[in-house]
Amino acid sequence: MGEAGAPQGARVPAGRPRADRAPSLNGLIIGPWSNGRVQSMRVMDLPRTASAVVIGGGVVGCSIAYNLARRGLTDVVVVERETVGSGTTSKAAGGIRVQFPTETEIRFSLEAIRVFERFEDEFGVDPGYKKIGYLFLVSEPEQLRAFEKRIALQTKLGADVRVITPADAQKLVAALRVDDLIAAVWGPGDGLAGPAEVTAGFARRARELGVKIVEGVRVESLERTNGRMSGVTTTAGAIASPLVINAAGPSAARIGRLAGVTLAVHPRRRHIFFTEPFPAIAGPVPLTTDVATGFYFRKELEQVLLSPGDVEDIGQDFDVPMDWSKVEEAVHKAIRRVPIIGDARIAGGWAGLRPLTPDDHAIIGWAPGVEGFFVAVGFGGHGFQHSPATGRYVAEWLLDGKPSLDLSLFDPGRFDRSGVRADKAPDAE
């Protein structure tokens, strides 16, 4: 994937990553759909009509398709340009947290936790859900005041989030350097699950209910008749449909332009690296974020996953090439906060695109100006954890006329009006 140049086996932080030792990432991104449990349609079987077409076979698109089918709308086609879950979903760290700044997003997370807790019973797939907790490390008074304001709302809605001392944070993660911290914020009910497993569960159950999933097909144009959506044209042919749902992740803006709609979704690259087995940091370890630098890490089995928290515009290169110089940034931030990581060895890593919006909130709703064009995009790296709620409320909106939860926070037309809401929370997966 992307350019060669991985520091496979290179000691951290000594030396510059070697450009001739890139590890294969193929084995890291193999989802359950590859073992035959999800049988997607061949291109030659592309349906010619559908009640709804979902563009994007990631976790959000598959959740929407499943929830529509569960509610009785089974004549749905999911169009995926590669394979189910192979895009942004496959690069997600799998975090699930209630530590968001708005009531709507907190409720989305609480809904996700309820779904993941019973996911195996409902979908027949173990999502690997674990409540490892989220820990934010705070070094500035202004940061702490912002957290305290959000915590008041989070606890009001039933979340378990609290301010703890730096010493308490070190009890949770013994390897932390805490002498420059003034506090930490601990959410013991937060956790993680497997994006591959969850996407496969949604896709398999959707197909069992009658949804058609077509892989290896790229949308080339969106068809409109008298100002309303009438279908899509793909590399494998056309599908007539009065309803098109844009769940295309980083490609959301491109799909929007095909309908004459501007969507303020800006893909930005982020890297995650992983070490060789490193028992010096004993698990379990919560997903721990240094608010001052954006660096975060957690244990994954015996390895340590770490990210510099980078946000980089790489234009239209959706192949997401790796920039191995980011290892140095990650290592520098890591050693500052977790000095013992200096004894670890980086084994590999990957890069993914986070579809960001100007106010860091998703865009969900009817696209302005085009009847029959619905969007669920711009999740900014939170699409995985918010996919269960997104699927549920989008299905309600489309089938009942409105969702049972106020989703005005995500209004697609909000960027056309004066002012941009600024509810930015600490940036973590």
C-alpha positions in Angstrom: 0.0 0.0 0.0 1.5 3.3 -1.1 5.2 4.0 -1.1 7.7 1.6 0.3 9.7 2.5 3.3 8.8 1.0 6.7 11.0 0.7 9.7 10.3 -2.9 10.2 12.3 -4.1 13.2 14.0 -0.7 13.5 14.7 0.2 17.1 12.8 3.2 18.4 13.9 6.0 18.0 17.4 5.3 16.6 18.0 6.1 13.0 15.7 7.0 10.1 13.2 4.5 8.8 14.7 2.3 6.1 13.0 2.7 2.7 13.5 -0.9 1.6 11.8 -2.8 4.4 8.1 -2.1 4.1 6.0 -4.8 5.8 3.1 -6.2 3.9 -0.1 -4.7 5.3 -2.3 -7.2 3.5 -2.6 -9.5 6.6 -3.6 -6.5 8.8 -6.7 -5.6 6.8 -8.4 -8.9 6.1 -12.0 -8.7 7.3 -14.4 -11.5 8.0 -16.0 -11.0 4.6 -13.0 -12.6 3.0 -13.7 -16.0 4.4 -16.9 -16.6 2.5 -19.4 -15.5 5.2 -20.5 -12.5 3.2 -21.3 -13.4 -0.4 -21.4 -10.2 -2.4 -22.8 -10.0 -5.9 -20.8 -10.3 -9.0 -20.6 -7.2 -11.3 -22.6 -9.1 -14.0 -25.5 -9.4 -11.5 -25.9 -5.6 -11.1 -29.6 -5.0 -10.6 -31.2 -2.5 -13.0 -33.7 -1.1 -10.5 -33.8 -0.6 -6.8 -35.9 1.3 -4.2 -32.7 2.7 -2.8 -29.0 2.7 -3.7 -26.4 3.1 -1.0 -23.1 4.4 -2.3 -20.3 3.1 -0.1 -19.8 -0.4 1.4 -18.1 0.7 4.6 -19.5 0.3 8.1 -21.9 3.3 7.7 -23.3 2.2 4.4 -23.7 -1.4 5.5 -25.4 -0.2 8.7 -27.8 1.9 6.8 -28.6 -0.9 4.4 -29.2 -3.4 7.2 -31.5 -1.0 9.1 -33.5 -0.2 6.0 -33.9 -4.0 5.4 -34.7 -4.7 9.0 -37.5 -2.1 8.8 -38.9 -3.8 5.6 -37.2 -1.9 2.7 -35.3 -4.8 1.3 -35.0 -3.7 -2.3 -31.7 -2.0 -1.6 -28.4 -2.1 -3.5 -25.1 -1.2 -1.9 -22.4 -0.2 -4.5 -18.8 -0.5 -3.3 -15.9 0.4 -5.6 -13.5 -2.0 -3.9 -14.6 -4.6 -1.4 -16.9 -4.3 1.6 -15.1 -2.5 4.4 -11.9 -2.1 2.6 -11.7 1.7 2.6 -11.6 4.0 5.6 -13.4 1.4 7.7 -10.4 -1.0 7.4 -8.0 1.7 8.7 -10.1 2.6 11.8 -8.6 2.1 15.3 -11.9 0.8 16.6 -12.4 3.2 19.5 -15.8 3.7 21.1 -16.3 6.7 23.5 -19.0 8.8 25.0 -16.6 11.7 25.5 -18.1 14.0 22.8 -19.1 17.6 23.2 -22.8 17.5 22.1 -25.9 15.7 23.3 -26.6 14.2 19.9 -23.1 12.7 19.5 -23.1 11.4 23.1 -26.5 9.7 22.4 -25.0 8.2 19.3 -22.2 6.7 21.3 -24.5 5.4 24.0 -26.6 3.7 21.3 -23.4 2.1 19.8 -22.4 0.7 23.2 -25.8 -0.9 23.6 -25.6 -2.4 20.1 -22.0 -3.7 20.5 -22.9 -5.3 23.9 -25.4 -7.6 22.2 -23.8 -7.7 18.7 -22.8 -11.3 18.7 -26.3 -12.5 19.8 -27.9 -10.3 17.1 -25.5 -10.7 14.2 -23.7 -14.0 14.9 -20.3 -12.2 14.8 -18.1 -11.6 17.8 -17.1 -7.9 17.4 -14.3 -8.1 19.9 -16.0 -5.5 22.1 -14.0 -4.6 25.2 -14.4 -1.8 27.7 -10.8 -0.7 28.1 -11.7 2.9 28.8 -10.5 6.2 27.3 -8.0 8.4 29.2 -7.3 12.0 28.2 -4.1 13.6 29.6 -4.6 17.3 30.4 -1.7 19.7 30.9 -3.4 23.2 30.5 -6.1 24.8 32.6 -8.0 25.9 29.5 -8.2 22.3 28.4 -9.5 21.2 31.8 -12.2 23.8 31.8 -13.4 22.6 28.4 -13.5 19.0 29.6 -15.4 19.9 32.8 -18.1 21.6 30.7 -18.5 18.5 28.5 -18.4 16.1 31.5 -21.4 17.9 33.0 -23.4 17.1 29.9 -22.0 13.6 29.6 -22.8 12.6 33.1 -26.3 14.2 32.8 -26.9 11.7 29.9 -25.8 8.7 32.0 -22.2 8.4 30.9 -19.5 7.6 33.5 -16.8 10.2 32.9 -14.7 11.9 35.6 -11.7 14.1 36.3 -8.9 12.2 38.0 -5.5 13.2 39.3 -2.2 12.6 37.4 -1.3 10.1 40.1 -4.5 8.2 39.4 -3.8 8.3 35.7 -0.4 6.7 36.4 -2.2 4.0 38.4 -4.1 3.1 35.2 -1.0 3.3 33.0 2.1 2.8 35.0 4.4 3.8 32.2 3.1 7.3 31.9 5.1 10.4 32.6 2.7 12.7 34.5 4.9 15.4 36.1 3.7 18.0 33.7 0.0 17.1 33.9 -2.6 19.0 35.9 -5.4 16.3 35.6 -6.7 13.5 33.4 -10.2 12.6 32.2 -11.2 9.0 32.6 -14.1 7.2 30.9 -14.1 3.6 32.1 -17.2 2.7 30.0 -15.5 3.6 26.8 -13.7 0.9 24.8 -13.1 -0.7 21.4 -14.4 -3.2 18.9 -13.4 -4.6 15.5 -14.4 -2.5 12.5 -14.0 -5.5 10.2 -16.1 -7.8 12.3 -18.9 -5.2 12.8 -19.0 -4.3 9.1 -19.2 -8.0 8.2 -22.0 -8.5 10.6 -24.1 -5.6 9.2 -23.3 -6.7 5.6 -24.2 -10.4 6.2 -27.4 -9.7 8.0 -28.4 -7.1 5.3 -27.9 -9.6 2.6 -29.9 -12.3 4.4 -32.7 -9.8 4.5 -32.5 -9.2 0.7 -30.0 -6.4 0.3 -27.8 -6.7 -2.8 -24.1 -5.8 -2.2 -22.1 -5.2 -5.4 -18.3 -4.9 -5.1 -15.7 -3.6 -7.6 -18.1 -1.0 -9.1 -17.4 2.7 -9.3 -20.2 5.3 -9.5 -19.6 7.5 -12.6 -22.7 9.7 -12.6 -25.9 10.4 -10.7 -29.0 10.7 -12.8 -31.6 13.4 -12.2 -35.0 13.9 -13.8 -36.9 17.2 -13.2 -34.7 18.1 -10.2 -35.0 14.7 -8.4 -32.8 11.7 -8.2 -33.6 9.0 -10.7 -30.6 6.6 -10.5 -26.9 6.0 -10.7 -24.6 5.0 -13.6 -21.7 2.8 -12.6 -18.8 1.2 -14.4 -21.0 -1.9 -14.6 -24.2 -0.3 -15.9 -27.1 1.8 -14.6 -29.4 1.4 -11.7 -32.7 3.2 -11.8 -33.7 4.4 -8.3 -35.7 7.3 -6.7 -33.4 7.3 -3.7 -29.7 7.5 -3.5 -27.8 7.6 -0.2 -24.3 9.0 -0.2 -22.2 7.0 2.4 -19.0 7.2 0.5 -16.7 8.3 3.3 -13.6 10.2 1.9 -15.2 10.2 -1.6 -18.4 11.9 -0.3 -17.6 15.3 -1.8 -16.9 13.7 -5.2 -20.2 11.9 -5.1 -22.0 15.1 -4.1 -20.5 16.9 -7.0 -22.1 14.3 -9.3 -25.4 15.5 -8.1 -24.5 19.2 -8.2 -24.2 19.4 -4.4 -21.3 20.8 -2.5 -20.4 18.8 0.6 -17.9 20.2 3.0 -16.1 16.9 3.5 -12.3 17.2 3.5 -10.3 13.9 3.7 -7.2 14.1 5.8 -4.5 11.5 6.3 -3.6 10.0 9.7 -1.0 7.3 10.5 -1.1 4.5 13.1 2.0 2.5 13.8 2.5 -0.7 15.9 5.4 -2.2 17.7 6.7 -5.7 18.0 5.4 -7.5 21.1 6.3 -5.2 24.0 5.5 -6.7 27.4 7.2 -3.8 29.2 3.9 -2.0 29.0 1.5 -4.4 30.7 -2.1 -4.6 29.4 -4.8 -3.9 29.4 -4.2 -0.2 28.6 -6.9 2.3 27.9 -6.8 4.3 24.7 -4.7 7.1 26.1 -4.5 10.6 24.4 -2.1 13.4 25.2 -4.3 16.4 24.6 -1.4 18.8 24.2 0.2 16.9 21.3 -2.6 14.7 19.8 -0.5 11.6 20.4 -2.5 8.5 21.4 -1.7 4.9 22.1 -3.1 1.6 23.4 -2.2 -2.1 23.6 -3.3 -4.5 20.9 -2.7 -8.0 22.2 1.0 -7.8 23.0 1.8 -4.9 20.7 1.5 -1.2 21.3 -0.5 0.9 18.7 0.5 4.5 18.5 -0.4 7.5 16.4 1.1 11.0 16.1 -2.4 12.3 15.7 -1.5 13.8 12.3 -4.0 15.6 10.1 -2.6 16.1 6.6 -4.2 17.1 3.3 -2.9 14.8 0.5 -5.2 16.0 -2.2 -7.1 13.5 -4.2 -4.7 10.6 -3.6 -7.3 8.2 -2.1 -4.7 5.4 -2.2 -3.4 7.0 1.0 0.4 6.5 0.6 2.3 6.0 3.8 4.7 8.7 4.9 7.3 6.9 7.0 8.8 10.1 8.2 5.7 10.3 10.5 7.3 7.5 12.5 9.8 10.0 13.9 6.9 12.4 14.9 5.0 9.5 16.6 8.1 8.3 18.4 9.1 11.8 19.6 5.6 12.4 21.0 5.5 8.8 22.5 8.8 9.0 24.3 7.8 12.4 25.8 4.8 10.9 27.4 5.7 7.2 27.7 9.5 7.1 28.0 9.8 3.3 28.1 8.5 3.1 24.5 12.0 4.1 23.6 12.9 0.4 24.1 10.3 -0.8 21.6 10.7 -1.7 18.0 8.3 -0.5 15.3 7.0 -3.4 13.3 4.8 -1.6 10.8 1.8 0.7 10.3 -0.8 2.0 8.1 -2.5 5.3 7.0 -6.1 6.1 6.5 -8.3 9.1 5.6 -10.5 10.8 8.1 -13.3 12.7 6.3 -13.4 16.0 8.3 -15.9 18.9 8.2 -15.4 22.5 9.2 -17.1 22.1 12.5 -16.1 18.5 13.2 -19.6 17.1 13.1 -21.0 14.7 10.5 -23.4 15.7 7.7 -26.6 13.7 7.8 -29.9 14.5 6.0 -31.4 15.4 2.7 -29.0 17.2 0.4 -30.2 20.7 -0.5 -31.7 21.2 -3.9 -31.9 17.6 -5.1 -35.0 15.6 -4.1 -34.2 11.9 -3.3 -30.5 12.5 -2.5 -29.6 11.7 1.2 -26.2 12.0 2.7 -24.5 10.4 5.7 -20.9 11.5 5.5 -18.1 13.5 7.2 -17.8 11.6 10.4 -14.2 12.7 11.0 -12.9 9.4 12.1 -15.9 8.5 14.2 -18.0 6.7 11.6 -17.3 3.3 13.0 -18.4 4.0 16.5 -21.5 6.0 15.3 -22.5 3.6 12.6 -25.1 1.7 14.6 -27.0 4.9 15.5 -26.5 6.4 12.0 -28.1 3.3 10.5 -31.0 3.4 12.9 -31.9 7.1 12.6 -31.3 7.3 8.8 -33.8 4.3 8.4 -36.3 6.1 10.6 -35.9 9.3 8.6 -36.3 7.6 5.3 -39.2 5.3 6.2 -41.1 7.3 8.9 -40.5 10.8 7.6 -38.3 11.9 10.5 -35.9 10.4 13.0 -36.8 9.9 16.7 -33.7 11.9 17.7 -33.1 15.5 16.8 -30.4 15.4 14.2 -30.3 19.1 13.4 -26.6 19.2 14.5 -25.8 17.3 11.3 -27.9 19.5 9.0 -26.3 19.4 5.5 -27.3 23.0 4.8 -25.6 24.5 7.9 -22.5 25.5 6.0 -24.5 27.6 3.6 -25.6 29.9 6.5 -23.6 32.4 8.3 -21.3 31.1 11.0 -19.9 27.7 11.8 -20.5 26.0 15.0 -17.4 25.4 17.1 -17.9 22.4 19.4 -14.5 20.9 18.8 -13.5 18.2 21.3 -10.1 16.6 21.8 -9.2 14.8 18.7 -9.0 11.1 19.3 -10.3 8.0 17.5 
